[in-house]
Structure formats: C-alpha cells, structure tokens
Amino acid sequence: MKYWKMEGALPGKLNMGIGVFGRLFTLDPSGQVEPVKGSLSDLPASMWSRYEVCSSSAAADIWFAFDNQADVDAKVQFIQNEGLAGAFVVSMDLDDFDGNSCTDINDLHGPFAVTDRVHAQLNPPVQSNG
C-alpha cells in the first residue's frame, strides 16, 4: 500500500486485501522447508483454507502460518491509519464458513470469523448520544 501511495495513488481509492487462508510447510531435521498440499486441489501448494488449517491436527514437523485476531486487527488499524478506502477478504470462501473448525487453536472463531472481524473493525457500532 505504501508503494502505491508513493507512486501517486490516492489512499482513499485503495483497498487492502486480508487473507483468510493459511500456509502450511513441513520442516525436516536438515532445515529444508517444503509446502504441504491441501485437500482443495485448485489452491497452490502450501495454501490451505482457514477451515482446513483449523481442523488439521498439528504434527511436530508441520508449520502453520495464518492470521489471528491481533494480526487482523493490526491490518485494519493500518488501513485506518493510512486513510485507505477499505479492505477486501481474500478469499471469503476460504474462511471458516460454518464456524466449527477454529474453536480451539485460534482466537478468531465462529462462522466467517475473519470476514466478520474485518467488517466489525471497519464499521464500529454508532453510539447514540441520547
């Protein structure tokens, strides 16, 4: 986003993508990192849907990388601080759509947890003065 702004893009016309997918890699004893293929055949190797990541049992040689609530909140804060137009979710169909997969290992859980969190942070409830 900073690059686009530096090149003259108006911040109010920029939307930042926030991913709802995870990356999984195996780590072997020699330090070699290899992508783990997910069950969704149309995704690149190492890219897993959020519900796949959350419902997978972790092994000692598997490294999971995906955003938690603090990461999502920091990205939304960046959007607000930089005066960007907003956010889009990449890709909404990869979020935990039924809310049953991410209940134990992550602080973002429930149906469409990441999508809902981004929406809630960008659209806080209006407080009445009366």
NORLIN-V550559 format. One record per residue. N is the residue number from 1. RES is the residue in three letters. PSI is psi in degrees with one decimal (none if undefined). NEAR is the number of other C-alpha atoms within 10 Angstrom. D_LAST is the distance of its C-alpha to the last C-alpha in whole Angstrom. Layout:
<<N:RES:PSI:NEAR:D_LAST> <N:RES:PSI:NEAR:D_LAST>>
This chain:
<<1:MET:-40.4:15:39> <2:LYS:-35.3:10:40> <3:TYR:-48.2:8:44> <4:TRP:-40.2:11:42> <5:LYS:-41.4:15:40> <6:MET:-31.8:10:43> <7:GLU:4.4:9:45> <8:GLY:-0.5:9:43> <9:ALA:140.6:13:40> <10:LEU:126.3:13:37> <11:PRO:-38.4:18:35> <12:GLY:-2.1:13:32> <13:LYS:1.9:11:35> <14:LEU:134.3:18:35> <15:ASN:137.7:15:34> <16:MET:135.1:17:35> <17:GLY:139.6:13:37> <18:ILE:120.3:20:36> <19:GLY:142.5:20:39> <20:VAL:33.8:25:38> <21:PHE:166.6:26:42> <22:GLY:164.0:20:44> <23:ARG:132.4:20:47> <24:LEU:135.6:22:50> <25:PHE:150.5:19:53> <26:THR:146.3:18:56> <27:LEU:114.6:15:58> <28:ASP:166.9:12:61> <29:PRO:-25.3:8:63> <30:SER:-4.9:6:65> <31:GLY:4.1:8:61> <32:GLN:134.9:9:61> <33:VAL:128.0:15:58> <34:GLU:138.5:15:58> <35:PRO:146.2:16:55> <36:VAL:127.0:18:55> <37:LYS:129.8:16:55> <38:GLY:177.3:18:52> <39:SER:-14.8:12:53> <40:LEU:105.1:13:51> <41:SER:-20.1:9:54> <42:ASP:-2.0:8:52> <43:LEU:149.4:12:51> <44:PRO:156.8:13:52> <45:ALA:141.1:17:54> <46:SER:-14.9:19:52> <47:MET:120.0:23:49> <48:TRP:148.3:26:47> <49:SER:158.4:24:44> <50:ARG:-40.6:27:41> <51:TYR:-28.4:22:42> <52:GLU:-44.4:20:46> <53:VAL:-48.0:23:45> <54:CYS:-32.2:22:43> <55:SER:-1.5:15:45> <56:SER:143.1:11:49> <57:SER:131.5:8:50> <58:ALA:135.9:11:51> <59:ALA:160.4:9:54> <60:ALA:-26.8:8:55> <61:ASP:11.1:11:57> <62:ILE:133.6:17:53> <63:TRP:122.2:16:51> <64:PHE:137.1:17:47> <65:ALA:113.8:15:45> <66:PHE:160.4:19:42> <67:ASP:138.9:19:38> <68:ASN:-174.3:15:36> <69:GLN:-41.3:16:32> <70:ALA:-38.7:11:33> <71:ASP:-46.8:12:35> <72:VAL:-45.5:21:32> <73:ASP:-39.3:17:29> <74:ALA:-38.7:11:32> <75:LYS:-41.1:18:33> <76:VAL:-40.3:23:29> <77:GLN:-40.4:14:29> <78:PHE:-45.3:14:32> <79:ILE:-45.8:21:31> <80:GLN:-44.5:15:27> <81:ASN:-35.7:9:29> <82:GLU:-5.2:15:32> <83:GLY:32.0:15:30> <84:LEU:161.8:19:31> <85:ALA:-35.2:14:30> <86:GLY:-155.2:18:30> <87:ALA:160.5:19:32> <88:PHE:150.6:14:34> <89:VAL:132.3:18:35> <90:VAL:107.6:15:39> <91:SER:138.1:15:40> <92:MET:-33.9:18:37> <93:ASP:-9.0:15:40> <94:LEU:-6.0:19:41> <95:ASP:166.1:28:38> <96:ASP:83.6:27:38> <97:PHE:-26.6:18:37> <98:ASP:-9.4:13:37> <99:GLY:11.1:15:36> <100:ASN:-8.1:14:39> <101:SER:-33.7:21:41> <102:CYS:43.9:23:39> <103:THR:-26.8:13:38> <104:ASP:-36.4:11:40> <105:ILE:0.2:12:41> <106:ASN:149.9:13:38> <107:ASP:-3.9:13:34> <108:LEU:109.9:21:33> <109:HIS:163.8:24:34> <110:GLY:167.7:17:33> <111:PRO:130.5:16:33> <112:PHE:49.9:20:33> <113:ALA:-46.1:21:32> <114:VAL:-47.0:27:32> <115:THR:-46.2:23:31> <116:ASP:-37.9:15:28> <117:ARG:-44.8:17:27> <118:VAL:-46.7:20:28> <119:HIS:-46.7:16:26> <120:ALA:-38.3:12:23> <121:GLN:-33.4:14:24> <122:LEU:-17.3:16:24> <123:ASN:67.7:9:21> <124:PRO:152.7:8:18> <125:PRO:144.6:8:15> <126:VAL:128.0:6:12> <127:GLN:130.2:6:9> <128:SER:149.6:5:6> <129:ASN:8.5:4:4> <130:GLY:none:3:0>>
